[in-house]
Amino acid sequence: MADRNITKALSYADFRWLWVGSLGSSFAMNMQIIARGWLVYTLTSSALDLAWVTLSFMLPTVAFSLLGGVLADRLPKKAIVSLAQSLNCAATLILGFIILTDRVTFWDFIWFGFFNGSVLALSMPARQAFVPELIPERLIFTAMALNTTSWNLSRILGPALAGFLIAWVAGGDTSSTYGVGVVYFMIAGLYFISAITMLMVRKRGVSTQVSAQKSALGDMADGLKYVWSNPPVFGLILLSIVPFLFGMPLNTLLPAFNEDILSGGPEDLGILMSAMGMGAIGGSLMLAWLGEIRHKAAWLVGTCIGWGAFTSGFGLAASIPVAAVFVGFIGFVSAWNMSLNRGLLQMQVDHHMRGRIMSIDMMSHGLMPLGVLPISLIAEAYDVAVALVCAGIAFAVTVLLLAAFSTSVRRVDEEMPKLGRAVADAPTDGETGAAVEMVNQAHRPAAGS
């Protein structure tokens, strides 16, 4: 039975410390986006160089996510996350010093982006797979929704805080790098706090893998085979990919839509982004309050279709107030959808496979450029409004086709037999067989961690 008390998940000290650390690192990442973008454009005056810096961060996410999943299933998750945040703190301090001493170049952001992206790819699967080990299964959806809430809160407040600090420290001198350097030191402090909070987590997140004899490539292959051979997991991955193909291009095209279609200024763009963020927080908090819901497959498909419909509606908006309403609903259903998908994925996957499956889910998000490119080409050929209407229609139609013809999608909420369970859950009953016993033996040392 699910608990509708949102604070119930936070009453578990280990999860609370993990959540606080995630909030700190989320603020660090979102503050960094603004500080990095402002300084790179000041140095180069090139939109293409901005794209290269972003790409230097994204490529490792795709390249190393699967390896991060293997590490999460082999090594203590607490140690992985703590080390990752410590490395981010050290690298950020180095870059902050380079900026403050006025020796920063474009290439400094390339190496830093690659390092940052690599650390994220190698540690994020461990952070995500750690959650079910820290709280009971009945609170999984609440925990996923709280994580989404923290990310959206940092997405709203982080950039605004970074922009204010840059302007305040530099005393209005837009050519000064001093303000950006100070912000980077604050970002390093947030990473340090994130690392310290992980030390407060009592459980180590010890691996429960049956055998560590296989190579890393063998473990990666096992993860991919696991997804393919388990229809509900495969269906959840599919329903995770489609939004990134047709729903996320809105984030990329929002500034162009604001300027070209709505004739809006910077303050209007701020209104639209705030409306999306507030809607997202509302959606994630609503799911956190509801906790366990019935007919999850229908809700997942329905929120995808709603996401597509609101995207098309946004494309047809002709004024800032109407656009703000539509983008607010987009934020609401997208947060609900992603939290629900992630919660189902956590519950469907065997404990000893969680790291690798979370890494496959993370890697699939790197397919976003495959959706952004054709939608952007439509915007070039016609206009941004037409592109967003097409994106929304493609989104909804694709999900409807998957729901109609893919048994995997229709079975996403079908309970799968588990070989292993998270440490926080009660032991399984009635499980037999040599493979089950091997996994249970692997769990026992973790119980006292």
Order of alpha helices (4+ residues) and beta strands (2+ residues): alpha-alpha-alpha-alpha-alpha-alpha-alpha-alpha-alpha-alpha-alpha-alpha-alpha-alpha-alpha-alpha-alpha-alpha
